[in-house]
Amino acid sequence: MSKVPMKRVFICGMKKDRKQILEALQRAGVVEVSMEKAEDDYLETMDVMPQKAVFDRNAALAESALDTLNQYAPDTEGGLLKSLEGAKDMDLKSYYAMTEQCDAYMKTATHIQALAKQLAEDRASIPKNETRIESLKPWMNFDLPLDFQGTRDAAAFVGSLPNQVSLDQIYQSLAEFAPDAEGVDASIVSSSEEMTCIFVVCLRQDAQQVEEALKQMSFAKAQLSNMVPREQVDALTEEIRRTNADIEACINEIKGYAKNREELKFAADYYRMRADKYQVLNGISQSRKAFFINGFIPSPYAKELEQKLTGDYDAVVEISDPSEEDEVPVVLKNGVLADPMETVVESYSLPGKGEIDPSKIMACFYYLFFGMMLSDAGYGLLVVLGTGYVLLKVKNLKPEMKKMMKLFFYCGISTVFWGIMFGSFFGDAVNVIATTFFNRPDIKLTPVWFEPVSEPMRLLVFAFGLGIIHLFTGLFIKMYELLKAGQVADAIYDVVFWLMLVGGGIVYLLTMDMITGMLGLSFTLSPAVGTASAVIAVVGLVGIVLTGGRESKNWFKRLLKGAYAAYGVTSYLSDVLSYSRLLALGLATGVIAQVFNKMGSMLGSAWYGILIFILVFLIGHVLNLGINVLGAYVHTNRLQFVEFFGKFYEGGGKKFEPFTENTKYFKVKEEN
């Protein structure tokens, strides 16, 4: 229905025009190049992957430089909306002028990254020096270098003992472990619960004995330094100050490159484009003087591309229909209302060969279900205003973002509609505000249809009815696809029999007083209708049993498989019950909104009551809106993917991936 017809395209060009033709194809962005290896002995492919790797590195370097620049000199112009913008248009003249300056742009990027590296190194050195200062604090009263080892006649030991010990304990331990050492002098430099810093001096001839004794006491030598601790702390502090100054200078220098932001963006895009071009160049077949490209092109663009290439270059272009064996890529094209559905369909899977694009049919149900789940006119109005503002304000929205904004815009309109039908505007805010602050309990928003909180069964029955229509629509689409493929028997076996069984069963249930009474229906179908529907359902059941296992040649196996297939009727029951989420989420939105309104109005109409009401109203409804918009989106998708698609859609189509400008910041436009 909405799948764009595809054509095969074959291009033969002269090598002298190869660069220009590839760039023209890239700018046009309408050809998916098939990387088919040449089978002819006279044809070959080039190995240009080393050059591509260089372009990839350059693009990554420019992108990293941009990230560094944005970190220290963020581009605040345009605010949040600017982040939603897509690539800007650029004419060919400006493009070629900037390509000549790309080497200079890359020098800028290299220098910015060198500054970023220096920043990282400087920042890493500061904690190290701070840790060193912290380790020197216990030695601040020590007037010798920590690597002092004594004189010619005396040996010195500078270090620490674990835990807090007294000078008497030190002498006792030395006497115990070095009894023959004489003239040993020990002093405590500092002491804490964790360690005790000591300075020990002894005669040179007793040095080995004293050192062994200290080891037995778990003595740890101080970190070696040829400076007095206080002087070293001063030097480290000065080094930290200089490092901070260097960091500030680096940051200021990086900020100075803010004027080069657009140049870096262009460089990133330019080398990304060149890398993509060389990826294609690596796979196309070539002879000594010519090159050949095979691929696919959407039919509407085929004639225009042929005229462009044959008119501007010495090239031959052949357009043909794909063969049955070709894996034809899929590109979707829909109208205004169904266009946003393409992203939803693609997130599941693109339609496979012979399948229709479900976007248009799905759009009707999608907006309907989303609106019922959110079902509050106030929330819908906020969604419409928010998405509408983005669509109007940002003219150059990213394509996927634009589709998403349009999706929620239409969902918001549906939500406003259902909110009016159910009489919900920020819950019962109209009645609560009128009653609490104006003493007018008679003022309330009257539902056009009914209030779900008061009549939940009515909404549940309506949800089940919509669900049955949704499921049957899926079955009719399957019938259409089978009939289109000429599989009339399969359409009867796999669709008509199921419609008879499920439809007949539903109609038969509506002839039972117990069922209609439980559902709150005001009617019960006649027994004659019940008899007819029962017969139809039985015929459908028999048909499923006889044909459900038709792929088996053995009759016994065929009947067993058919019986198992008929058991699948229980899945229809679970599918219909799944639509109760329309009731559940719709009620949840309204009830939670009413709870917040009630909480906010509990302090009455005093000034502080008004203030509390405003705070609770804003916070509560923002939370409720966020949670239920997400819930409506997730569960609407689920109803499409599981219940609806499960009846007819398999997917598996290959996405159309044209050779194009995969750029982030600029889009080069052809002059004509």
Secondary structure, DSSP 4 states (H G I P E B T S, - for coil): --BPPEEEEEEEEEGGGHHHHHHHHHHH---EE--PPP-STT-B----HHHHHHHHHHHHHHHHHHHHHHHHS---TTHHHHTTB-PEEEEHHHHHHHHTTHHHHHHHHHHHHHHHHHHHHHHHHHHHHHHHHHHHGGGTT--S-TT--B-SSEEEEEEEEES---HHHHHHHHHHH-TT--S-EEEEEEE-SSEEEEEEEEEGGGHHHHHHHHHHTT-EEPPP-SS-HHHHHHHHHHHHHHHHHHHHHHHHHHHGGGGGHHHHHHHHHHHHHHHHHHHHHTTSEE-SSEEEEEEEEEHHHHHHHHHHHHHHSSEEEEEEPPPTTS---B-B---TTTTTHHHHHHHH-B--TTPPP-HHHHHHHHHHHHHHHH--HHHHHHHHHHHHHHHHH-TTB-HHHHHHHHHHHHHHHHHHHHHHHHT-BTTBHHHHHHHHHH--TT-----SS--TTT-HHHHHHHHHHHHHHHHHHHHHHHHHHHHHTT-HHHHIIIIIHHHHHHHHHHHHHTT-HHHHHHHT-S----HHHHHHHHHHHHHHHHHHHHHTTTT-SSHHHHHHHHHHHHTTHHHHHHHHHHTHHHHHHHHHHHHHHHHHHHHHTTTTTSHHHHHHHHHHHHHHHHHHHHHHHHHHHHHHHHIIIIIIGGGT----BPBP--S----SSEEEE---
